[in-house]
Amino acid sequence: MPVEGREIVSAPHIPVLLDEVVDGLAIVPGERHVDATFGAGGYTDAILERGAEVAAFDRDPHAIEGGQTLVAEAGGRLILIEAPFSQMEGELTRRGLVPVDGVTMDIGVSSMQIDQAERGFSFQNDGPLDMRMSQEGVTAEEWLNTADEEEIANVLFNFGEEPKSRRVARAIVSARPLKRTSELANVVRKSLNHKHYDKKDPATRTFQAIRIHLNRELDELAEGLAAAERVLKPGGRLAVVTFHSLEDRMVKRFLRERSGSEPAGSRHRPMAGPRAEPSFETPAKAVRPGEEEVARNPRARSATLRVARRTAAAPWGSEGVN
């Protein structure tokens, strides 16, 4: 993301910033790592090649099914877990796999999901309005056809940063019932007077917002970062790749707070109590892809990587990620 960085891709599933992620993880053979977002297995494969064991998470059953070949090839060094990464602490603890040496997170929808029109994530390929990563829960069709105009507008504004969210929400409600991604995309374009020669498709923001809302993606990220903090051993490394500003702001703030770099409160936001010891070292400078990678893989265009190393301090409480 921003989602437009992923939506235009019809190329193979190329892990973004792969070399930089692997360098940041500083993998030593025999270590135990977590790939919190398995997807097509690109990061997992690279970690395995460097001699580590991997526990990989994905809430998408299609990703788990597609990864079985890699499980067989890994010779016992890879376990796939069908669960959201927010649950990594419990899932790893039950398997006796805590603590770990590294956690990798590639946030958002995968190009693999985008490329499957029947999943309903893409506004460029017609398909049913689904957008569920786990294939469970409320579909985009069900939500769009039952939510009131104000709720839709708020979701578009908060999760898609759509400046004309009320206009788009009004158009969606007027066009109901909606069943196909192409229908929704056309409603959005018409409401915003989109021209075919405009550089950016305005449907990008609406699809991003609905997907984030249905899959609780920002809540998952907050819970996943806190879970990673709890499962990492002292000296363990956290590497997070994000694709839009909402996610990156959350990761940046989390690492700034946990490393003690966040200001210690003010008269507008006083501290609630004693400051905890930093659970992460000062994070490395954010990394973004170079021109060569973007040319090779357009999905990388808006990516940001942040890496930090765990200290020996106790993990913070569940608060502090907003």
Secondary structure, DSSP 4 states (H G I P E B T S, - for coil): --HHHHHT--S--PPTTHHHHHHHHT--TT-EEEES--TTSHHHHHHHHTT-EEEEEES-HHHHHHTHHHHHHTTTSEEEEES-GGGHHHHHHHTT--SEEEEEEE-S--HHHHH-GGGS--SSS--BS---SSS-S--HHHHHTTS-HHHHHHHHHHHH--TTHHHHHHHHHHH----BHHHHHHHHHHHTT--TT-SS-THHHHHHHHHHHHTTHHHHHHHHHHHHHHHEEEEEEEEEEE-SHHHHHHHHHHHHHHTT-S----SSS--SSSPPPPSBPPPPPPB---HHHHHH-GGGGG-EEEEEEB-SSPPP-S-S--
